[in-house]
């Protein structure tokens, strides 16, 4: 590996930890707070994963520890891993309380995604301004005097935020133009010198292979300005919804790939190495802080969705096990439950290794 490559990873890996560790801790904080609220005994709240480095302190029932592996944190509940006669043990709690504790981590990750996207929308307000690369002959764009190199700023006063997540950041522009086919709209356009002008354009009703405006767009720029909190809140909600929708599609693609063609990695899906590579690349961009906050929000939404999967040892899997145990009247921590967690953990490690292999094969770092 070249010196540039080593320097890239020396920056990317710590940055990834700076993003991931707080998100995992927020998840575990949700479990911790709700467990204490519903009177389930919390034995330990750990920063990082064992082996233990230091006991930071303790209160009347919980020990707070610092551990050597800086990859998140954990909450250890009484009766979660072994049988207990303590009436406040997790396994002895009513099902409703158990489910509340388990879903609290997911809820915290969703809330974190909302808060981060709200900050991005309010503080940075990043709007997508597509660059025209070509103007179709005889199109409404040509009639209105648009030229290659122009940038689309707004349509009837509307801008489009990058928080309107999609596979293509300019897709929201395309959809807006299509929805106004046959109508006259007011476009604000900026020339290559940055000078803005307003043009009235009668969009055509699109036919096969035609767009409403008649331009091709390539790259885009992000214009940042202070937004208003009401609009920012709406963008945070819709942005979180769309991000989670994309993640659901990706999870479906992963499942299909595992079943049909496990020798090839799913396109658009990354493991830790791929995410670290993206983080390192984004960190060198002019608007790095904004983009890193957006990545953090998407990863938080990802953690929320993944954890609701009905697969032990994820929270969704644990919830299914708790419900099945109540249906069959089982109490305590049984051998089948322990083996299910071990098998699930082994599968998750294999899955992470599978994704990581394709991250490495694809490359992407300098």
N, C-alpha and C positions, 0 to 999 in steps of 0.2 A: 504494500500500500504506500502511496506517495505521502510526502510530508503534508500536502494540502488535505489529503484524505484523513490523516491522523488528526490534524487540527480541526477538521470538520466534525469528526466524531467526538473529539474532546469538548466541543461546544454543544453538540446535539444531545448527547446522553444526559449531561446534567440538566439541560433545559427540559428534557422529557420528564425527568424525575421531579423537577419543580412544578410541572403541570400535573403529573399523575398522583404524586404523594398527597397533595391537599385534597384532590377529588376522592381518593380512597378514605382519607381521614374524615372528610365530610360525611361519606357514606356510613362509616362506623360510628360517627357521632350521632347520626340518626338512630341507629340501634341502641346506643348507650342512653340517650336522653329519654327515649320512649320506654325502654326497659325500667329505668329508674322511676318514671312517672307511673307505670302500671305495677310497681312494687315487685318486679322480678330482680333477683339479686345479681349484680354485676361484680364478678370477682376481679377482673383485670381490664384495663384499657391500655393497650400497648401502642406505642409509636414505633413503626418498623416491625419486622418479624424476627422471631427468635433465631439464634440464641440471645438471651437477655444481656444487655450491657450494664444497665443501672436501674434501680428503683428511684423514680422521681419523687414519689410521695404516696400517701394513701389517706383515705377518709375512713368513716366508720365501717365501710364494707368493700371498697374498691381500691385496688392497688394500681398505680399509674407507673408504667415502665417505659424505658427506652431500650430498644433492641438493635442488634447489629445490622440487620438487612434493611436498608432505607427504601423499602418499596411499598409503603403504605402504613397500615395499622390493623388492629383487630380488637374485638370485644369478646371477652370470655365470660359466659353466663353460667351460673350455677345450674347443674343438671343438663347442660346442653350436650356434653360429650360422654357423660357417664351417669349412672343412676344416682339419685339423691333423695333422701327423705325430707329435705328442707321444703316446707310448704311454699317457700318463695322461689323454688327452683323452676327453671324454664319449662322442663318437661311436665311439671305438676300444675302449671298455670292453665287457666281456661283457654280454649282454642282461640277465642277472640283476641286475647292479650298476646298470644304467641304470634298470630298473624300480624297484629299491629307492629310488634317489634321487628318482624321480618321485612315488612314492606316499608318501614321507616327509612331504611337506607336508600331504597329506590326513590322514595319521595324526596329525600334530600338531594339526590343527584339531579332530579328533574328541576327542583327549585334552584339549584346552583346554575343549571343551564339557562333558566329564565333570567336570573339575576345578571349573569355574565353578558347575555345578549342584550339585556336592557342597558347595561353600561355601554356596550359597543354602539347601540343605536342612539343613545342620548349624547354621549361624549364625542363620538367620532362621526356618527351619521354617514356611513359610507355608501354612496350611491354609485351605481354602475353607469359609465358613460362609454358606450360602444364606439369604436372607430370604424368609419366607413372605408372599406378597402376597394370597392368597385361599385359603380352605379350602372344599373341595367338600362340599355338604350330603350327609349320610348316609355320609360316608367314614370310614375308620379314624382319620384326623387329627381329625375333628370329635368322634368318640367319645373320643379321648384328650385333648381339651381344647386342641388347638393353635389359635392365633389369628393373624390377619393381623398382621404386625409381628414375630412370633417369628423367631428364627434357629436353624437346625439346627446343632448343635455336633458331635455324634458319634453313631454307630450301633453298638451293642454294643462301645463303647470305641474304635471305629475313626474316625479323622479322614481327610479327603481333601485331599491336597496339591495346590496349583496346578501342581506339576511333573508331575501326571498330565495332560499336555497334551491338549487337544481343542479343537474349535471352540467349545464352551461349557464354561467352567470348572466349571459345576455338573453336567456330564454324568456324572462319576464317582459323584456322589451318587445320581443317578437310576438308574444301572446297579446300584449296590449295593442300593437299595431293591427294584428289580425282581427281583434274584437271590434275594431272601428273601420273595417273594410267598407268602402262606399261612402264614408263620411269625410267631411273636411275637418282637419285637426290643425292645431297650431304647434309647430315644432320649434324648439330653441336649439340651435346648432352652433357649434364653435368651429371656426376655421383652424388651420394649422398654426396660425399666429396667435391663437387663443381668443380672437375677437368673436364675440357672440352675436348672433342675428336671429331674428324670429321670422319664420316662413310659414305661410298657410299652404297646406298640402291636402288635396283631395285623394284619399287612399283608394286604391282599386279593390274590388271584391276579388280575393285571391282565387286563382284556378290552380290546377295541378302544376307543380313546379314553379309557381309564381308566389312572391310575397306581396303583402299589401303596399309596401313602400317602394320596393324594387332596388334594394341595396344589398351588398354583401358586407358583413362585418367580420373583422378578425379579432384583433386584440381589444382590450378595453382598459380604461383607467378608473381608479376609484377616487372620487372627489369627497373630501371630508369636510364637514361643517357641524356646528353644534345643532343637535336636534331638539325637539320639545319632548318633555317626559310622557305626555299622553300618547303621542305617535310612537315613541320608543317602546312603551309598554305593549302596544299592539304588535309592533314588529317582533318584540321578544317572544310573544305568545305564538304568532304564526311561524316565526323562525324555528322555535323549538319543535312545533308540530311537524314542520317540513323536514327538519333534520331527523327526527325520529322515524318519519315515513321512509326516508332514504335508507336509514339503518335497517328497517324491517325488510326492505327489498334486498339489501345486501345479505341479511341473514338467510333469506330464502335462496339467494344465489349460492351461498356457501353450502347449504344443505343439499341443493341440487348437484353441486360440483362433487361433493363427497360421495354421493350415491352413483352418479353417472360417469365421472372422470376424475378420480382422486389424484391421478398422475399430473394433472394440470391445475395450477392455482386459480381461484376465482378472480376475474378482472375487477379492479376497483376496490378490492378488499386487502387491507394491510394488517400485519402483525406489529409487534414492538419495534422491529428493525425498520420497517417501512415508515411507521409513524415518527420514529426518531429522525429518519432521513428528512421527512417533510418538515419537522420542527426546525432542524438545522438550516434547511433552505429558507424557510419563512423568516428565521431570525436575521437573515441578511437583507431583507426587503426594507424599503424606506418606511412602510407602515407596519413594521414588525409587531409592535405591541398590540395593535388592533387585531391583526391576523392571529396572533398567539392566543388572545382572549377568545376569539371565535373558535379556534381549534379546541381550546379547553372546554368551551361550552358543548361542542359536538361530542367530544370524548365523554363528558359527563352524561349527556343524553344516551350515549352508547352504553356506558356502564349501567344506567338505569334499565335499558331494554334487555341487555344481556342477563342481568340479575333476575329478571322476572321469568326467564325460561324455566320450564318445569323439569329441571335437571339438577340433581344433587352434585356438588355441594352448594350450588347457587341458591339464592333466597327463594326463588320460585320452586325449586326442587324441594327445599326444606319445608315450604308451605304445603306442598302436595303430600309429603310424608306425614306431617302433623295431622292433616285432614284424614288420610287413610288410617292412621293409628286410632283416631277418634271413632271412625266408622266401625272398626273391628274391636274397639275397646282395649287396645294395647296401651300399656303404661311403661314409663321408663325408656331407657335407651337399649334397644335390642341388637343382637348380632347382625341381623339382616340390615338394619339401619346403618350400622357402622360399615359394613361391607359395601353398601350402596354409596356411601360418601367416599370411601377409598376408591371404588371403581370409577365414580364420577370424576374425582380428582385426577386419576391416572389418564382418563380420556381427555380431560382439559389440557393436561401437560402435552399429550400427544398432538392434540389439535394446535396448540401454540407452536410446537415444533414444526408441524406441517406448514402452517402459515409462514413461520419465520424462514423456512427453507426457500419458499418462493420469493420472500422479500429479498433474500441474499442473491438468488438467481437473477432477479430483475435488476439488482443494483440500484443506482439512483444517486449515490453519494459521489463526491469528487474522487 
